[in-house]
Amino acid sequence: MADKTEQDYKTEMVACLPAVLPPDGEAALAMVHPDIIDKSYCCGLRYPDLLNGIRVLSLGCGFVRDCYVLSKLIGQEGLVVGVDPNDHVISFCGSFLKYHRKTCGFSEDNIRLVKCEPDGLIEAGLQKDYFDLICFNTVLGLTQKKREIMNQLGLVLKTGGEVFFTEMVASSRIKEEVKKEQSLWGEGLAGAFYFEDLVTMAQEFGFSTPRLVQSTDMRIKEPELENFIGGVKFSMATYRMFKLPHDRVDQTAVLVYNNPQMDTDYVNVIKLDSRNTFQKGAPVQVDAETAAILRISRFASVFKTTREKEGQVSEPCPTNPFVAE
């Protein structure tokens, strides 16, 4: 069966979020084989900061491009584990390992491929408390096993680790009659998270509040379908959330972003979410959860506590993609 094109979709999801890459991301993308780029027509590229040397799980590596870009960004000392339940995807991704290794100048592969369902990570042999970062695009919205997947993510992620993901989210809960339409699952409409339910479920499984990084409204092309869905609005939204220790002591703090190893315009600022950007050297008063994230995660290496009692006050954690920023 031929791959879908943009015209086949009932929403404008194929143009969902544009790729906006820092210089190192552009360089990594340029090293990806053209055949892989041709297969990656759907979601734009988005990756978090501070990736060098970390262990990454790429969940649902049907977006094969992401595995290879991440591989370059983490470097020879890091590891990308690409997971997908499809034999063809695993085979296709694996066929470019040698090309990628030579292009990047690596002495050995830093990509490992595993065939499994996203709700069966432990059963497939992945280690608990192992990964620093989990990335995926539109995985949760394609299945009814959201809770099972969320549980598996919490098991394989290290304390302090991050989940960076893009999903179709809804402005209200999807009606049961819509969920019964199998054709609407393939685009993430029937399985879209009500954004407040996403927040609740994430916290239930030990994650911080999902922080909205970027979003774009999705327009349903067919008026009849829009009426059937019942006025629900949809957004393709990128979030990030962190696995925090249960016994942490929550307290506010004044923190300063300072990355002494880099001195370019790009790393003079670091974006935590759609509302909060930290300027190098500028003290910022942050709430207790934000303080915990920046002290416990990989960002601890570039954020320091200051004794200054005043500074710019951080914005509340954004979660709702349907309100104007």
N, C-alpha and C positions, 0 to 999 in steps of 0.2 A: 504494500500500500504506500502511495506517495506521501511525502511529508506535507503537512498543512502549510499553506501560505497565509499571508496576512488577510487576504480576501475571504478565507474560509472561516475566520473567527466571527463570533457574534458580538464581541467586544473589541475595543481598540487595544487589546492587551499586548500585541506584538510590538507596539511602539511605546511600551510601558514607561520605562525610565531610561533616559539617555545615559550613555557611557561618559563619565567625567573622570578621567584618570590623572593622577599625578605623573610626573616624568618617569618614575620607575615603573609605573603601571603601563605606560605607553611603550616603553622599551621591552617589557615582558610580553605584551601583546604582539609586538612586531616579530617576536621569535616563534610564535605559534604557527604551525603548518597551515597553509591556505585551505586545505581540505577540512580542517577542524573549524576554521572561521566560517566556512560555507554552511556548516551544520548548525551554527549558533546564531539563529535568526531571531530569537525571542527577546530575552531580557538583556538590558544594558549591563555593563560591568560596574560593580561596586565592591570595594574591598576596604576593610578597616586598616588602621595604621599599625606600625610596629610589628612586622611579621617576620623579621629575620630570625632564622634558627628555630622556629616553633613547629609544633605538630598540629596539622590541620586535617579535619575530617570534612571531605566534600561529599555531602549527602545527595544522592540522586545524580550521579556524575554524567547523566545524559547531556548536561551542559559541559561537554568534554573540555571545551576551551578553558573553563574555570580551573580545572585541575592543573593544566599546563601553565597558566598565568600565575597561579598560586605557587607552583613549583619553583618558578624563577624568583618570585618575590621572597620566598622563605630562604632560598639559597641552598647550597650543598649540605649544610648541617641540619636543615629542617626535613620534615617528612609530610607528604600529602597522601592520605588514604582516600581513594575514590570508591564510593559504594553505589552500586546500582543493581536492581534485580534482573536486568535484561542481559542475556548472553551476548547479543549483538553489540550493545553499548560497551561492555567490558572488552570485547575483542577489538572493536574499533579504537577505543582509547589506548589499548595496549600496543596497537600496531605502530604508534608514533613515539614510543619510548626512546628508541635508539636515536631517531632524528632529533628529538628534543634534548637528549643528553649531550649530543655533539654540538648542537646550536648554542646551548647554554654554557658549554665548556665544563660540564660536570664530569667527574671521574667515575661516578656510579649513579644509578637512578635514585631519585628521592620521591618517587611515586609508587605506591602500592595499590593494586586494584582488588576489590573484594565484591563477589556477587552475593547480595543479600537484600532482603526487604528492610526498609528504614525502621520497622518495629522489631527487627531481629538482630540487632547489632551485637549484643552479648552472645547470643546463640551462634553467631557466625565467627566468634573467636576474638572480637575486639576487646581490648583490655579496659577495665574500669579505671576511672580517674586518670586517663591517659592523655587526652587531647587538650591543647591550649585554646583551640578555636574550632568551631563547627560552622560551616557555611552551606547554605542551600537556597535554591530558588523554587518557589511554588511547589512544595512537597506536601505540607499539611493540608492545603486546600483541595487536594486531589483524593483524599481518603477520609473514611470515617474513623480511622484508628489514630486520631490526634492524641489522645491521652497515652496510648501505648508508645507512640513515637516520642512524646515529650518525656516520658519516663526513661526511655533508652538514652536520650540526649543527656539527661542528668546523670546517668550511670557512667557514661564513657568520658564525660567532661571533667577536667580537673577543677578543684576548688579555685576560684579566681578566673576560670576559663570563660570564654565568650561564645555566644551563639549569635551569628550575624546572618540575617535571613530576609528574604523578600517573599511576601505572601499577598494574595488577594484578601482584603478585609472588607467588611460590610458595616453600614451605618446602623443596622439593627439585625436581629436574629432572622435567619432564613426560614421561610415557612416550610412545613413538612411536605406539602404538595410539590414544592420546588425541588426538595431533596430527592423526591421519587423519580425525577426526570434524569435518567442516566446520561443523556446527551449534554446536560449542563454541568456534569462533574469534570469533564475533560478540560474546561476552561477555568475551573476553580470557582464558578458562580454558585453551584449548589453546595459546595463545601467551604465557602468563604467564612472565615472567623468573624463573628461580631467582635469588634475591636476590644470591647470591655471584657468579653469572655476570654480573649487571648491573654489579657493582663491577669485575670483571675487564675487561669490554668497555669500560666508561667510561675506565678508566685506559689501555687499549690505544690509544684514540683521542685521548689527550692531555688528558683531563679529570681533575680532582681526584676523590678518593673521593666517591661519591654520599652525601650526608648526609641521613639520615632526618629529616624535619620533623614528620610526623604520619602516623598509620596507623589503620586499623580492620580487624578480622578479618572475613572474608567467610564466611557460612554457605551451604552448598549445600543447597537446599531438598529435592531428591529423593534419597532413600537409595540408589536403584539407581545414580544418577550418581556419588554419593560413593564407592560401592564400585568402580565402573569406573575412577575416577580414581586410586584406590589409596592413600587416606590422606593425600594431599598437602593441606597447609593453604594457604589463600589469604588475602592481605591487600591492601586498596586502600591504597597508600602514596604519600605525597608526598615527593619527594626534591629536593635542589638540588646541583648540581655546577658547577665553574668551570673555564674554560680557562686553564691556567697555562703560562707560558713554559718551554720545555724547558731553557733555560740558567740558570734561576733558582738562587740559592744558598739552600739550605734551612737555616734556623736557627730555633730557638725564640725567643720574645720575650715581653716583658711589655707588653701593650697596654691602652689606656684608651679606652672609648667616650665620645665627647663631641660632641654635635650642638648647636653654639651657636645655630643658626638657628631651633631649635624648642624650646619649653619647655612641653610638655603631658605629662600622665601617660603617654600612649601612647608617646611617643618618649623617655621617660626610661629605657626598657629596649628592647633590641633582641634578637630571638631568631634565633640562627644555625641551630639544629637542635633536635631533641626533648630534648637534654640540656644545651645550652649557651645561656644567656641572659645578656646583658651589661648590668649596671646602669651608668647614666651616672656617670662619674667614678671607678669602682672598677677598680683595676688587676687584670688577669687574666693569669696565665701560660698561654701557648698553645703547642701543638706546632708543628713547622715548617710543615706543610701549612696549618694554620689561619692561621698568621702570614702566609704567602704570599697566601692568599685575601684577608685583610683589608688587606693592603698594596697589592695589585695591582688588585683589583676596584674597583667604584664605592664600596665601603665605605671605601676609603682616605681619603675626605674626612671621615669621622667617627670614625676610629680613629687614635690617635697612640701612638707608641712612648714608653715612660716609662723613666727610669733606675732606677726602683724595682726592687729585686731580689726583692721578695716580693709576693705577691698571691694571690687565689683561683686555684686550678689548674683549668684547663678539663677537661671530661670527654672521654674518647676519642670519636672520630667514630662516631656510631651508624649502622649499616647494616641491622641485622636487625630487621624488624618483628614477629618471632615471639617475642621475649624481653620480659619485663616490664621497664619502665623504673624 
